[in-house]
């Protein structure tokens, strides 16, 4: 790891950990992270089976509900971002509260012609704000569901103008140049002939992550050394930072079993969030915030080299 990116990685991986999963790390109730892992499993399983049509059907349940500024209640009312947040929460997907932040989630869609049901449409209507200030859920056929403004109810309307942002939250596709992956499993079968192969295979089967991916990350991160400690403080086989390990319920990053289990969950959720193996790897290396900031693989030489190396390893293993 280069000195120039050490600080970035520490900050991103520790302060952006909340982006990894649909539960708060404050919900940990056991030192071994059992509750945290169970919550992650439940949310990811739900996300994996979610379709755009299901998102639209849930959004339709809000039709006729009054617009309430700052509202996010299915009983009392919602504003535009409250509607989006509550609809996706139904499927175990936690989105930020503000429309500007919601419009940075998932992956970009190039045009309305390529939008699918369940995608988010957002507009930047005010020079006073930075980013989107209105957001809606695309239904298909040029229509959307929105919570418009005070005095009006949640409604189904024609898309009024070309959106400034179109984002795909469900990971059924990826930006150009990035390989799409299944929401349930990264391509790749079992591994053999490498250190800790049994751990990679077991964690891969448990969490729907390619064992070959886990093996490649371990090789790139530590050279399969369970006792490795980086100058930045990353520890163990999978080079987990202390804050990341704590959030994942990993009490000893130098224990290969715990490290692989935590890294598998982390990679699974990064893949679900960003929709591709490449972006998941970039987030593992540079942090989710960096991937969101640059809307793709960050322009850090180390991160780009990291992603290329691991993808090359996966290509040779295929």
N, C-alpha and C positions, 0 to 999 in steps of 0.2 A: 504494500500500500504506500503511495507517495505521500509525502508530508503535506502537500497542498490540498489533499482531500481528507486528511485525518479528521480535522475539525468538522467538516461538512458531514462526514459519515456519523460521527458521534451525535451531533445535533439531530440529524435526520432520523436515525434509527431509534433514538431515545425519545425525542419530543413528538415524533410522528407515529409512534406505535399504535395510537388509538385508531389510526386509519386501517390497520390490518384486519380488524375483525368487527363484527356487529355487537360486541359486548365490551364493557369497560373493564380495564384491568383492575379497577377497584373492587370488582365482584369476586376476586380470588378469595376462597375461604379455606383452602388447604395448602400446606407448604409444598405439596407435590403437584399443585396446579390441576387437580382432578376436575374441579368445578369449571375452571376456565376452559379446559380441553373439551368437556362435555358441551358447554355452550357453543364453542366454535364448531364442533361437529354438527350440532343441531342446525345452526344458522347456515352453514355451508351446504348441508344436505338440501335444505329448503331452497337456497339460491340456485343450486344446480338443476332443479327441476322446474324452475320458473320460466314461463314463456311471456312474450310480449302481449299475447291475447289475455293472459291471466292478469297482467298488470292493468290493462285497459278495463277488464271486467271489474277489478277492485276499484279503479278510479270512478267507474260509473256509479258505485255505491254512494259516492259523495255528491252526485248531481242534486241540485236543489238546496244544498246546505248553504247557509248564509256566509258571505265573506266577512271574516273578522280579522282585522289587522293584528298580526302576532299570534293568531289562533292556529292550533294544531289538534283540535278535538273533533272527532267524528260526530259528536253529539252537539257541540256548541257552535262550531264553525272553524273555518280555516282561511289562511291567506294563501297566496300562490305557492310559496315554498313549503308551507305547512301541509298543503295538499300532497305535494310531491313526496315529502318526507314520510307522511303517514301511509301513503299507498305502498311505497317500497318497504317500509317497516313491516308490513304484513307478510312479506316474503323473507324476512330476516336480513334485509339489506339496510344498513344504517347510513343515511346520507346526511351531510351537514345541514344546519338549519337555514342558512341564508341562500338565496337564489344564486348569488355570485359564486359561492363555493360549490353549490350543486352543479352549476354549469361548467365546472372543471373536472367533474367526476367521470369515470368510465373512459370511453374512447370517442374521438371525434368522428362525426359523419359528414361527408363532404357537401351534401346538398339535400334539400327536402325530397328530391326524387329518389334518394337512396335511403331515406328514413324508414324505419319500421315501427309498427305499433309498440308502444312502451318506451320509445326514445324520448328524451327530454328536448324541448324546444325553448330557447331563451332569447331575450332581447335586452339590449343595453339602451334604455330610453332616456337616460338622464346623464348629463355631463357632470353632475354633482357626485355621482357614485363611480366606483371603479368596478367594472364588470357588469354582469347581468343584474337587472332589477325586476324582471318579470320572467316567469317560467311556467311551462305547461307540459302536459303529457300528450304525445302524439297518438292518435287513434288509428290513423290510416286514411287513405282517400282524401287527403287534404284537410282533415279535421283534427281537432284537439280538444282536450278537456282542461279547463282553467278555472282558477278562482280569481275573478277579474279585478274588482275594486269594491270599495265600500258602497253599499246600497244594492249590489247585485249578488246573485247566487252563483255557486259553482255551476258551470254550464258546458255544453258541447257546442263548439262553434267552428266555422271555417278558420284555417290558419290565416291571419289577417295580412301578413307580410313575410318577407324572407327573414327567417330567424338569424340572429347574430351568432348563435351557438346551437349546435345540434349534437347531443351526446348520447351514446349508447351505454346504458348501465349494465344490461345483461350481456355477459361475455360470449356472445355467439359469433363475433367477428372481431377483427383487429385492424389497426391502421395499415395503410399500404406499406409493404416491405417487411411486415411482421407476420409470423406464422400463426394463424388462428389455432386455438386449442379447444377441446371439449371442456365444458364447465365442470365435469366430474373427474376427468383424468388427463394428465399430460401424457402424450404418446411415449411409449417405452415399456418394455417388459422387465422381467427379473434380471438381476446381474449376478455374475459369478466370477471367481478368480481375482477379486479385488478385496482389500481389507474391509472388514465390517459389512460384507455382502449381505449377511443374514439380517443385520439391522436395517439396511437400506430396503431390502425386500419386504420386511415386516412392516416398516413405517409406510412404505409405498402402498401396500395393500390396505393398510388401516385408513389412510387419509386420501387415497386416490391420486397419489403423486408418483411420477415415474421413478422407480429405483435407480435407473441410469442417470436421471437428473440429480438425485441426491448424491450419488457416487461422484459425479462430475463436479458438483459444488464442493464436496469434501476434498477432492484432489486439488481443485483450484485454490480453495481457502487455506488449507493446512498441509497439503501433501499427505493426507491420511494420518496426520499426527494428532493423537488425542490430547497431547500435553502442550500443544502449540499456544503461545500467547503473543499477540502482535504488539508493536509499540503503542498502538492506539488503545489497547486494553481488550481487544477481542480475544476470546478464549476458546480453546478446545477444537475438536474435529471440525465443527461447522462454523467456528469463529463468531460466536454470538457475543455481542456487546453486553455488558452487565445489565443495563436497563432493559434491553430486549429480552434477555434470558429471564429476568424477574417477571416481566409481563406475560411471558409464555409459561410461567410456572416451572421453569428449569432451575433447580436449586444448585446444580453443580454442572457447569458447562464442560468440565473436564471428564465427565462421565459420558462415554460415547452413546449409551442408550438414551439418556436424557437429551443429549445434544441433537441426535438424529431425529428423535421424536419432535422436539421443538422446531427444528429447521423444516421438517416436513409440513408441520401445521402452518408455519410462516409462509413457505413457498406455495402451499395450497391456497391460502387466502390472498396472497399477492397475485397469483394467477387468476383467481376469481375476480379480483378487483380490477386488474388492468387488462385481462383478456388475452394475454399471450405469454409464452415462456420467456421471450426476450425481455419484455417489460418487467416481468416478475423478477428476473435475474438483476436487471438494472436497479430495481427497488431494493432488492436484497443487499446489493453492494453500496448504493448511494443513498438509499432511503426513499420511501414513497413520495415524500414532499418534492424531491428533486425530479422524479418522473412526472409528477403533476405540474411542476413549474415549467418544465420544458415540453410538456405534452408529448413525451416520447423518451427515448434513451438520452440521458443528459450528455452534453458535449464535453464530458470529462474523459481524458485519455485513458485513465485507469479503468473507468466503468465500461467504456467501449471495448477496451482490450479484454476485460473480464467477460463480457457477454459473448464476444467473438470466440474466445477460447472454449468456453463451456459449450456453446452451440456446436463448435467443431468437434468436441469430444462426443457429443450426442450423435452427431452425424456419423462418426466412425463406429459408434456402438450400434447404430441402426442395422 
